[in-house]
Structure formats: C-alpha cells, structure tokens
Amino acid sequence: MKVLILSTFDTFGGAGIAALRLHKALLKSGLKSEMLVQEKKANNKNVHSIANTWVQKKLALFRFAADRLQFSFYEKDKSARFIFSQAEIGVDLSNNALVKEADVIHLHWINFGFLSLDSIQKLIATGKPIIITLHDMWTFTGGCHYSKDCTNYLRACGNCLPYLKHPYETDLSRKRWNKKAEVFGQKNLTIVSCSEWLGSKARQSSLLKDKKVVSVPNPIDVSVFTPEDKTNARKFFNLNPDKKYILFAAMKVSDERKGFAFFKNGLEILAKQFSNELKDTELLIFGLYDEQDFSGIPFKINSLGRLSDMSTIVNAYSAASVFVIPSLEDNLPNTVMESLACGTPVVGFNTGGIPEMVEHRKTGYVAEYKSSEDLAAGIYWTLFQAPYETLCMQSREKAIRDYSEESVAEKYTHLYKEAKGN
C-alpha cells in the first residue's frame, strides 16, 4: 500500500513538522509513503514539491500572497490575517503522478494557496480513500483555524464576530461553510484529530458530526529527542549548571492565543512571593522575539535565539528545569512533546490538548485556565516542591509510551488499511 501525504509545509510551523515526522515514521515502519508539499524545505528524497523551478516557486509565492490579499478585504483587523483561511486559491493535483499512484491520500495542513476546497473536491472525486488529519479547527469551521469562544461551527457558521470586519448571517464564513458542506459530504473520508480535545469538537461540529473521527497523536523520534545531562547541556550554552532555568518558546508572543500576558504576570507573581527562593532562577528563551515584550520581567533572560539544529534544540530542552507553555488554545503542541521526550517537565493551562499531554503532578503541572496565579504555583511546585527526578523520568516515559514513531505509525497503518477496505 502506498500513502501520499499532502501538506503545505514540511518544516515550517507545528503542522508541517508533524506531517514530516509522520512521513518519516511511516517509512521506518516499512510502509510506502510519499510526501508532496507546496515548496520543499527538508532534505528528504521522499518529500516532493510542486514548486521546483524558479517560475513554479514564484507562482507558489503568488498564490500565497493572493490568498492572503483576498482575505484582507474581509478581515476584522490585521491580527486575523493568518488565522482565517477561505481556501479559494489552490492547485489541482488530481492528475498528479503521485496522486494517481497512491492507494490512500492523507491531507494535513493544506492552506495558504496549496489546496483550495475545489482542489480537495477533485481529490475526493478520484475515489481514493481520503484521510484528513486536523491540526486545528479549520476543517469544520467556516474558515477560522481556532474559533476562540465562538460556537457557530456547531450550526452553520455565519455572523463571524471574532474575525470578519462586517459579520452577518450569510457572511464569508457562512459561504465557505456551505462550500465545505458540499465538499465534505462525501462518504470516503476519515477524520483524524491529534488530540481528544479537537476530536470532541469535530464530532460536535455541524460539518463532521456524521463522519468517522478518531484520535491519533503526532509522532516524535524519541531516539533524537532524548534527555541530555543537564550540567553538560547548560555548559553547552555557557549557563551556570547550578541554577534553575524556566524555558519559554517565544513564538508570536503578540498572538493573544499564545497567552504570553499570563506568563508574564505569572513571573511577576513568582518574583513578588518567592524572591528569596528564586534568586538563582533565570529564563531561557528560544525563538525570535521583540525585547520590548520582555521589558520589566524580574528575571535574568538568556536568549538562545532561533534554533534549527536538532542537537542544539535537544540541549535547550535538557538545560531547562521546566518548560512553560501558556497557550490559551492549542491542539497538540510539538514543543510539549519535545520537552517531555527530553525529560523536562511542562507547565501549561488546562486547555486544548495540553492536559492530555501533561499529566498533572506526574509529568508537570496543569494550571487553572487563564490563571496567572496557578501558572505561577505550577512553576514553583515543579522547581521546588515536586519529586523532580521522578517527574523527569515520568515525562520521558509518557513520550515513549504515547508519541513514539512506532506507536503512531502502527495506528495510522491500521487506519489506512481500514479506509482502503483491507
């Protein structure tokens, strides 16, 4: 059996990384897997691109720009520009050689000018089994990737207050919902959610409530993401091996959904209540960020910059005493999985797929949603009160048990066979 994975990205963003990791896991398991992306970034012979020439790459860039420009006329403000996808621009892949050779077509995150809803409809029309892995809520909404507090997707979308400039009953979100109802009304679809949280929302949604929805997590190579000695990891970054380090991934801190404000407030609470105990505690930040965002934070900041080398990333997780993810809405964050695999406990809010990954007081601390006070309490507990070595060991065990490549590949192989009728 040959599986074709379709994804806009193969490295950029959590969804692209997750799709590539699954592709590699399937290859290791012995399954025939190919991956087709908008523009290839990874160095993998089984990853193919629709943009190989200079002209094709410019066309891909044009489609992306046109896709975003098209939505800019509807957006409530600039903050919505990359959180809503109407999927009207894309490429017809129904006659692509890899599509024709595939026994099963597996869609991942396909927005930003790669596949339109018409493109997906043509793939469904090939009659081949279609698997769709949800990396956010887009597949069952009228266009948003995360709905915030809106529940219109339970009915038929429309009146999109969070993202549209002029929301009304038959606005853009209703029009795209109607198109999705037409496209996803087919029978040969299997929906996979990376978390039970997202799966439950999909099952309740008006678009997917009659579809088969199963939950399978993203995989991680636990032989790559593995604990390094903390003393050595800290020396790698010229850090003091005797201090405690709070790790934070500075990805789009301006994005309200990432919850940075709650993290910042939590640190201020910690510094105020436990100044003496925390005198040897510092922050580790990786990713790109504006220094102004961290002004006034009462801890020394050690910036690791943007990390791409895998061994350096592993050292960053291993150097940390705790990884904090204050996201307010997230599916199954790769960063949490990576931290656990490296044996570093995680503190995050009780939202999205995070409580499925972080077992409260076993692999970290699950804080009350949007409570800076409880987030601070979780960080303090992990650093000073928890049976720390046990916490680290259980974090690693959790990653191996639930997210290893072997475990996830086996689950997907069963799904592929079932979808194909084998």
Buried (B, 14 or more C-beta within 10 A) or exposed (E): EEBBBBBBBBBBBBBBBBBBBBBBBBBBBEBBBBBBBBBBBBEBEBBBBBBEEEEBBEBBBEBBEEBBEEBEEBBBEEBBBBBBBBBBBBBBBBEBEBBEEBBBBBBBBBBBBBBBBBBBBBBBEBEBBBBBBBBBBBBBBBBBBBBBEBEBBBEBBBBBEBBBBEBEEEBBBBBBBBBBEEBBEBEBBBBBBBBBBBBEBBBBBBBBEEBEBBBBBBBBBBEBBBBBEBEEBBBBBEBEEEBBBBBBBBBBBEBBBBBBBBBBBBBBBBBEBBEEEBEEBBBBBBBEBEEEBBEEBEBEBBBBEEBEEEEBBBBBBBBBBBBBBBBBBBBBBBBBBBBBBBBBBBBBBBBBBBBBBBBEBBBBBBBEBBBBBBBBBBBBBBBBEBEBEEBBBBBBBBBBEBBBBEBBBBBBBEBBBEBBEE
